[in-house]
């Protein structure tokens, strides 16, 4: 066993960004064997990472593995096969992980078969108490499974990949990029309040997500999560299922996905296929205003719509999986499902999306990229192979066929694309007339010429209406052409299916950052069907960071779907105060975002909404106001200085004690998540440890009506202040202000005089602070 101590901070793949350390965390490397994982957990401290180093090795345990501290268990980098975790004890109710605190499984295999008389019954079990009867479940627990394979918990007619018992409430359950196959009952079961405390409004998890995941061969529902009751006014889990491939789920009862009694569940971009077909049964059951959209239902029972729930863009096409018996759910290269998603891309687990094009590798140089674009066939991938290499082009590049241009894997620096056309005052890097995906690259508007590029992406002319323009993990900058220039400009008379920016940084534009707004006022014409900016940073735009026009203000006419989530926006609209303007859009949604440090003018606005559009769980600091028109709303809006580390150098890292780290819709951070200091203490919403062992625990109960208790622990003596703030940063209660000796404490808080909503509480010991969030419901 090898132990190392490392210091984690945010890493952004831009060479000029400084990296700041956050806090110490230990990595424990272990080889396969009997109980080696148990032994490592016995040594681990809160926030540690246990790395399984044996390629395909079996990590056997002869007892349940108890997770009592926040921990990550992950495969070592570069392994060809996942390490396999098995329970080898000969008992009829074997459990691999007993989860009482945050657990992140990454890149591992959990095998319910272990050569014993019985399969494991539960791979992950969440109970309120241990075998001794002690209440040990940490309410801030986040269970996250990524890039993993969980299988074979068929114990007769029982067995679950994850089961959460009644009388428990944790923060989050998240499955991403994983495969789950073979359960004797439900696949993921978080529903037992329905039988043990029925109709009392109790539920077990605040945030539930399954995304880009495959679930197969479950005898009952692949996913069964209970909302607590049928009352729309009471709290319930946030339930998100996106890009799920579900095969042969609910083979004995027809059920595949059941967010029972939830009023706002969303299911998108998913395939549910090859289960039990029965006119009296259902495969998906929705209530309230829940929705299923852009999904395919084939050879399964019907969708059951209750309340005002909806289905949109539902097809019934045979997915023609390549070999489902061998868990190969690859779609045919000509499948219509490959373009059915909300973003114009495929549906279901995207790892089963076949690529029909060739990969062309291109070295840096003058016009090497332009030549590759000219030679490419539809669907080809052009891969830029030189780390930090300059791909210079003396003319614009016209994208007339669907193409992907991406960085090769393993590069230390992004390849840089420039237009160095001489003596051209309106230089364009890409003229986009068809689908284009840019991934992992840099587009530099400066190229050593007399003029900066004016447009990095220009959508003009005879554009294919099915075009999807997607920019991921990329850096676009310096299109300041006097008082003009845009990262992306879409001209009138064009229409594209989708425009998507994810995990990217855009800095320095002479006018709007992203501009798709040039149709005539009240023409009813707009330019894009789906528009998304997520987990992205935009900085230093002279006019709006985002300006998109819907064509008119009539709610009855079609309009773009506009989603902005986890955006960090700094110094945007510094000439006119504007940051985000979904003009005329009736249903725009802005969430989990930071807008800061621009023009403050009481006559101007930074965000302008209309219709039933909304902005929520966001922070606006030193910018102009939010303008609400129609029935648009704002909720959980704060005005806190984000204290970016070094915005002049495009480093927007948040301080480790920032209250913005827990303000999101999922209880996690807001803004571009890459600026959040890494580590379990923040990512998993657990207490933030310090070198002096100051721990602020989650209040209980939470949410609460009037009274709650706040526990904290001091590892040393000191002057202690415990204070509660509203979202505007105003103090609403000071609970403690004095000297405390080292030890554990609990303080009662009454919020009888305060309204319902989200608040923060801060523990400060001799100038060192840590924060948490609480929720008052009335």
Secondary structure, 3 states (H helix, E strand, C coil): CEEEEEEECCCCCCCCCCCCCCEEEEEEEECCEECHHHHHHHHCCCCEEEEECCCCCEEEECCCEEECCCEEEEECCCCCCCEEEEECCCCCCCEEEEECCCEEEECEEEECCCCCCCCCCEEEEECCECCCCCECCCCCCEEEEECCEEEEECECCECEEEEECCCCCEEEEEEECCEEEEECCCCEEECCHHHHCCCCCCCCEEEEEEEEEEEEEECCCCEEEECCCCCCCCCCCEEEEEEEEEEEECCCCCCCEEEECCCCCEEECCEEECCCCCCCCEEEEECCCCEEEEEEEECCCEEEECCCCEEEEEECCCCCCCEHHHCECCCCCCCHHHHCCCCCCCCCCHHHCCCCCCEEEECCEECHHHHHHHHCCCCCEEEECCCCCEEEECCCEEECCCEEEEECCCCCCCEEEEECCCCCCCCEEEEECCCEEEECEEEECCCCCCCCCCEEEEECCCCCCCCEEEEECCEEEEECECCECEEEEECCCCCEEEEEEECCEEEEECCCCEEECCCCCCCCCCCEEEEEEEEEEEEEECCCCEEEECCCCCCCCCCCEEEEEEEEEEEECCCCCCCEEEECCCCCEEECCEEECCCCCCCCEEEEECCCCEEEEEEEECCCEEEECCCCEEEEEECCCCCCCEHHHCECCCCCCCHHHHCCCCCCCCCCHHHCCCCHHHHCCCCCCCCCCEEECCCECCCECCEEEEEEEECCCEEEEEEEECCCCCEEEEEEEEEECCEEEEEEEECCCCCCEEEEEEEEECCEEEEEEEEECC
